[in-house]
Amino acid sequence: MFNSQFELFSYKITPINIIDILLVVFLCFQLFKLLKGSLAFNILIGLITIYMFWLAVRYFEMPLMSGVLGEFAKVGIIAVLIVFQQEIRKFLLVIGNSSLLGEKKKWWNIFPWRWKIQETFHTPFDEIVEACRELAAQNAGAIIVFPITSEMKFIAASGEPMDSIISKRLLLAIFNKTSPLHDGAVIISGGKIKAANCVLPVSENPTIINKYGLRHLSGIGITEQTDAVCLVVSEEKGAISFIKEGKIEEGLLAEEIIDKLNEQFTKEMLTIGE
């Protein structure tokens, strides 16, 4: 049965080709998830439309239009690299984080005897949320990022390195309106404040870009591009938002926010050893 093959539109259907088709469908689906909701998605649709039009022009043998679109196709690769530079960077970051060659990962760690239970750090989420509540009461803005699989050193490098013990008073001092560090984000990883005043990527989702301020768009942007979760305190509304995977939840009680953070970080997980 597997040796049999059928011809469909000059494409030979074999087991290998079926796997080939499934891989292409999978990659297209992942690309759709990566670009969905961004301006780049509309640009991609435009490029696909031009490509389909070019195929039609070649089929009907229209030399002038085919030549014009052919010249456009020659610089198409460079144009794609320029237009989709953020999406390409995001894709490479995802591959790097999940790859066995990623940060602190070695190929021999794939063996079962190298597996271990992930080391958990005590992070005082109640103290962090209490600091956010007090900042919200003072109508002071704040943004706190909690990376999951990486310390996000490339983001932390944009701010002031700290590596400090977490405390409510320290967070209040950082986000005090008179502090030179209050505009940027705080990165909390491994039970410590790793950096403050960090610059985050801003979301380009056209459906929300006019709905939220810069802090919320930064919180959405970093959770779109990484697996981090984020807390944002609104300076205008005096409210705390929880953001994960680019989705924002508002109006949560302090206890609900603490439960969500505990759910993300305090459960033991089987991971590849270091």
C-alpha positions in Angstrom: 0.0 0.0 0.0 2.8 2.4 0.9 4.6 1.7 -2.3 1.6 2.7 -4.3 1.5 6.3 -5.5 -1.2 8.4 -7.2 -0.6 11.4 -9.4 -2.6 14.6 -8.6 -2.0 17.7 -10.7 1.5 16.4 -11.6 2.3 16.0 -7.9 3.1 12.4 -6.9 1.4 11.3 -3.7 3.7 9.1 -1.7 4.2 8.6 2.0 7.2 11.0 2.0 5.2 13.6 0.1 2.3 13.3 2.6 4.7 14.0 5.4 6.0 16.9 3.3 2.5 18.4 2.9 1.7 18.0 6.6 5.0 19.8 7.6 4.2 22.7 5.2 0.6 22.9 6.7 2.1 22.9 10.2 4.6 25.7 9.3 1.9 27.8 7.7 -0.3 27.4 10.8 2.5 28.4 13.1 3.3 31.4 10.8 -0.4 32.4 11.0 -0.4 32.2 14.8 2.9 34.2 14.9 1.5 37.0 12.7 -2.2 37.0 13.6 -3.4 40.4 14.9 -0.3 42.3 13.7 0.2 44.7 10.9 2.6 42.2 9.3 -0.3 39.8 8.8 -2.0 42.2 6.4 1.3 42.8 4.6 1.8 39.0 4.2 -1.7 38.7 2.7 -0.7 41.5 0.2 2.5 39.6 -0.7 0.6 36.3 -1.2 -2.0 38.2 -3.4 0.8 39.6 -5.6 2.4 36.2 -5.9 -0.9 34.5 -6.9 -1.4 37.3 -9.5 2.1 36.7 -10.8 1.4 33.0 -11.3 -1.8 33.8 -13.2 0.1 36.3 -15.4 2.7 33.6 -16.2 0.0 31.0 -16.9 -1.7 33.3 -19.5 1.7 34.3 -21.0 1.5 38.0 -20.5 5.2 39.0 -21.0 5.0 42.7 -20.0 3.2 42.2 -16.7 5.2 39.1 -16.0 8.4 41.0 -16.4 7.3 43.9 -14.1 6.2 41.4 -11.4 9.4 39.4 -12.0 11.5 42.5 -11.2 9.5 43.0 -8.0 10.2 39.4 -7.1 14.0 39.9 -7.4 14.0 42.3 -4.5 11.2 40.5 -2.7 13.6 38.7 -0.3 15.2 41.9 0.9 11.8 43.6 1.2 10.6 40.6 3.4 13.6 40.9 5.6 13.0 44.6 6.1 9.3 44.5 6.6 9.2 41.3 8.8 12.4 42.0 10.8 10.5 42.0 14.2 8.6 38.8 13.3 11.8 37.1 12.1 13.5 38.1 15.4 10.6 36.7 17.4 10.6 33.4 15.4 14.4 33.0 16.0 13.9 33.7 19.8 11.2 31.1 20.0 13.5 28.6 18.2 16.4 29.5 20.4 14.4 29.1 23.6 13.0 25.7 22.6 16.1 24.3 21.1 18.5 22.0 22.9 21.2 24.4 21.9 19.5 27.3 23.7 20.7 29.1 26.8 22.1 26.7 29.5 21.1 23.6 27.4 23.4 20.9 26.2 22.6 18.0 23.8 23.4 15.3 26.3 20.6 16.6 28.6 18.1 14.7 26.4 18.8 11.5 28.2 16.3 10.6 31.0 19.0 10.3 33.7 19.8 14.0 33.1 16.2 15.0 33.7 15.4 16.6 37.1 12.7 18.5 38.9 12.9 22.2 38.2 14.4 24.2 41.1 11.7 26.5 42.5 12.5 29.9 44.0 10.5 31.5 46.7 9.1 34.6 45.1 6.9 36.8 47.5 4.0 37.3 45.1 1.9 38.6 47.9 4.4 41.4 48.6 4.7 42.2 44.9 0.9 42.5 44.5 0.6 44.5 47.7 3.2 47.0 46.3 1.1 47.1 43.0 -2.0 47.8 45.0 -0.4 50.7 46.9 1.0 52.1 43.6 -2.5 51.9 42.1 -3.9 53.7 45.1 -1.4 56.5 44.5 -2.1 56.5 40.8 1.5 55.6 40.1 2.2 53.5 37.0 4.3 50.3 37.1 5.2 47.3 34.9 6.6 44.1 36.2 7.7 41.2 34.0 8.1 37.6 35.2 10.0 35.5 32.6 9.3 31.7 32.7 12.0 29.8 30.7 14.6 32.6 30.4 16.0 35.4 32.4 15.5 37.7 29.4 19.0 39.0 29.6 18.6 40.8 26.2 15.8 42.9 27.8 17.4 43.3 31.1 20.5 44.7 29.4 18.4 47.7 28.3 17.9 48.8 31.9 19.8 49.0 35.2 21.1 45.7 36.5 20.1 45.0 40.2 20.0 41.4 41.2 18.3 42.5 44.4 16.1 40.7 47.0 12.4 41.4 46.3 10.6 43.7 48.8 7.6 45.9 48.7 9.6 49.0 49.8 12.1 48.5 47.0 9.4 48.2 44.4 7.6 51.3 45.7 10.9 53.2 45.6 11.6 52.1 42.0 8.2 53.1 40.7 8.0 56.3 42.7 7.2 59.2 40.3 10.4 61.0 41.3 12.6 58.0 40.7 14.7 58.0 37.6 13.8 54.2 37.2 10.0 54.6 37.3 9.3 54.8 33.5 10.7 51.4 32.6 9.9 47.8 33.5 11.2 45.6 36.3 12.3 42.1 35.5 11.8 39.5 38.3 13.4 36.1 37.8 14.8 33.4 40.1 13.3 35.1 43.2 15.1 38.4 42.6 14.7 41.7 40.9 17.2 41.3 38.0 16.8 44.8 36.4 14.8 48.0 36.5 14.0 50.7 34.0 14.0 48.1 31.1 12.7 48.9 27.6 10.1 46.5 26.3 8.9 45.9 22.7 5.5 47.5 22.1 2.6 45.5 20.6 1.7 46.3 17.0 -1.7 44.6 17.2 -4.0 47.1 15.3 -7.1 46.0 17.3 -5.7 47.3 20.6 -3.1 49.9 19.6 -5.6 52.8 20.3 -7.2 51.2 23.3 -4.3 51.1 25.7 -1.4 53.3 26.8 2.3 52.7 26.3 2.7 50.6 29.5 -0.1 48.2 28.6 1.1 48.0 25.0 4.6 47.2 26.3 3.2 44.5 28.6 1.2 43.0 25.8 4.2 43.2 23.4 6.7 41.3 25.7 4.1 38.6 26.4 3.5 38.3 22.6 7.2 37.8 21.9 8.2 35.7 24.9 6.5 33.3 27.3 6.7 35.8 30.2 3.7 37.0 32.2 3.3 40.7 33.2 1.6 42.9 35.7 0.8 46.5 34.7 -0.4 49.2 37.1 -2.4 51.9 35.3 -1.4 55.4 36.2 -4.8 56.8 34.9 -7.2 54.2 36.1 -5.4 53.1 39.3 -6.0 49.4 38.4 -3.8 46.3 38.1 -3.8 44.2 34.9 -2.5 40.6 34.4 -1.1 39.9 30.9 -0.2 36.5 29.4 0.4 35.5 25.8 -0.7 39.0 24.7 -4.1 38.7 26.4 -4.9 41.2 29.1 -7.2 40.6 32.2 -8.4 43.6 34.1 -10.4 44.1 37.3 -8.9 41.1 39.1 -8.8 40.9 42.9 -5.3 40.8 44.5 -6.0 37.1 45.6 -6.8 36.2 42.0 -3.6 37.7 40.7 -1.5 35.9 43.4 -3.2 32.6 42.4 -2.4 33.1 38.8 1.3 33.9 39.5 1.5 30.9 41.8 0.0 28.7 39.2 2.7 29.8 36.7 5.8 29.5 38.9 5.4 27.4 42.0 4.3 24.1 40.6 7.1 21.5 40.0 7.7 20.7 36.4 9.8 18.0 34.8 12.5 19.7 32.7 15.6 19.0 30.8 18.5 19.1 33.2 21.3 21.7 33.1 
